[in-house]
Amino acid sequence: MSVVNINKKASVMLDELVKDLSRNDLLLLERLPHVRETERYRDVILNTLREFHISLVLVRLVFSDGQVKGYSFLIRGNGDIGSLPTSGSVEGFIVEHGKGKSIKYVYETEEFLGGSELGERIKAFADMYRKAEERLTELRFREAYREKEAFYLPE
């Protein structure tokens, strides 16, 4: 596996993730930590940060051409345990597998000040992920219906 150092902050990875989540050839998306049906992803991450002041977020994407991309965000916080970190850092990298090679793109650690800034970014990420899940579900439903349709389904 080759390693490429990206001279950009870890938050830039979110822009890359937004692009990948909106790709039409996205087949599968997975994330950790895993959430139960009754939980919201953002709440799980924020609660972990409140309780431990550290959280690892992993996102795995699979595309129709066989490419696999994994996003890894490690959030470390400072401040009083029991509340959102008042400051901290985000580390991140992307691992890409495809076309017979693997590449790890390492981003620069980014410092953050204030739990509200971090909370807003986590909420934006969770919303983006949910929309991608909904889009994938709709695409899969349409594809399955086209394969098995007995009656005409207008576009």
Secondary structure, DSSP 8 states (H G I E B T S, - for coil): -EEEEEEEETTHHHHHHHHHHT-TTEEEEEEES---TTS-HHHHHHHHHHHHSEEEEEEEEEETTS-EEEEEEEEEEES-TTS--SEEEEEEEEEEEETTEEEEEEEEEEEEE-HHHHHHHHHHHHHHHHHHHHHHHHHHHHHHHHHH-SS----
